[in-house]
C-alpha cells in the first residue's frame, strides 16, 4: 500500500491547467494550510489557482479531495439575483393587468384617491397596479419596470 506524500510548497500535484485545458503535473507555488492555492504548470509554465478537477467534472465517488474539503458550489452573482427579482416583479405586473380592458385603468392624478388592486394609467410610467396604500396621501404602484410611491388625495 502506497502512502500519499504530504503536499508542500515546491512540491508537485496534479491540477487542471487553465491554459492547456487538461489535468497535468504542476509545481505548488503557494499553500493555505494543507491545500495548494497557486500552482505552475510543468508543461506550459503558466501560473494559476489550483483546481483539482476539470470545470464541471465531479470527483469520483470515494475520491480523496486535496485539503479535505469538497469543491465549493458555483456562486450566484448579485447580477443574477437582481435580474431574477426584476423578472419576478415584471411577471407580477403582467398577472395583475392580464385581460384588463383599456377602460379598467384610472388615469393618475394627484388629487384622485386609489384603492389596493386598482389599475392606474400614468402619463410617464405607463400602466400600473396599486399594491399598497401607504397612508392617506401615498400609494405604492407597481409598474412594469419597478414599484413607485405616488401621491394621492392632494387638493
Secondary structure, 3 states (H helix, E strand, C coil): CCCCCCCCCCCEEEEEECCCCEEEEEEEEEEECCEEEEEEECCCCCEEECCCCCCCCCCCCCCCCHHHCCCCCCCCCHHHHHHHHHHHHHHHHHHHHCCCCHHHCEECCCCCCCCCCCEEEECCCEEEEEEEEEECCEEEEEECCCEEEEECCCC
